[in-house]
Amino acid sequence: MSKSTLKIRFLSFVLKALSIGAFAAFIPFDALAQQVKYPDNRGKKHRTLLTRGDFVRHKVDKGLTYYHFQGWDEISGAPQTVYVTKVDLDCGKYDIKFVHGSDSTSAVAQKYDALAAINATYERDASYIRIDGENLYEVSIPSDHLRFWKHDGAIIGDGADSVAIVFGACGAPATPQGGLQAQALYKSLSEKNVFSGSPMLIDDYIPVGATFVPEGLTPEDIKKFRYEDYRRHQGDRHPRTAVALTDDNDLLLIVVDGRWEFAYGMSAKELTLFLAKHFNPRWALNLDGGGSATMVIKGLGQHDTNVLNYPTDNKKVDHYGQRRICTQILVISKK
């Protein structure tokens, strides 16, 4: 065989491998999930069956970029699938819309002709929700309630392209004092829109979410707490939704798949360290996850809903397991 023939075959092989890799980045490892059961003590013999995860970048429009991660994540030591939409808030093309109601994220995105969307806050009685200057909910559960921890940070906005993330609890995220301090801060803000969330993951580059759950708890310890206890809720692995803001004013909308064999989900600590490693945001906030976690990008994902991730509410590996939820964050083209 001539050297030129070998060279042509080698180039053909490389191009084929690249095309397979690019395609595989947008689908779950279904075949792998059927063959491999990942034990809790995942070892090297299992780990080598998954390629080391990395991001695939896709430009949606000027100032709007989509990143997709799939594969083995070194931080969590597990297979993960992560979706990130980056919005350049300085490019002058997009507004960030805060929506309150009761519908699926894809339905709300279609209603407002949004370019991208994610679900937002937790249940109303544990959240601080302001839309267009009106305080709709100001946390109605008492300070000794099991779910009172769910509003220690907030994403705020002016109704256009100005967005910030604030740490309302200021170092006391899992205590009544921290929650009460957060509510007082949100009431004092002049911004038109406020969606609370918890835990704060990164505050001025400090990875506060890495210590939200006390160190030293084993998975067995975490399982002993009630489901809504912050130590179990944020110490266990689940699908996740988060927002982050970089120092150069890029807004990141983040969804992590979970509860699948090709995507384990993350704890708050794992998500904190994952974002710090790959995006280095100055601020990041965890929002409602689990069965609520949903990402939509117009023209991508499922053909009829534009849902990219695998919501879990129907317990099927498809894009139709969305939940009707009370709040969403949308990326809208400026008029």
Buried (B, 14 or more C-beta within 10 A) or exposed (E): EEEEEEEEEEEEEEEEEEEEEEEBBEEBBEEBBEEBEBEEEBEEEBBEBBEEBEBBEBEBBEBBBBBBBBBBBEBBEBBBBBBBBBBBBEBEBBBBBBBBEEBBBBBBBBEBEBBBBBBBBBBBEBBBBBBEEEEBBBBEBEEEBBBBBBBBBBBBBBBBBBBBBBBBBBEBBBBBEBBBBBBEBBEEBEBBBBBBBBBBBBBEEBBBBBBBBEEEBEEEEBEEBEEBBBBBBBBBBBBBBBBBBBEEBBBBBBBBBBBBBBBBBBBBBBBBBBBBEBBEBBBBBBBBBBBBBBBBBBEBBBEEBBBBBBBBBBEEBEBBBBBEBBBBBBBBEEE
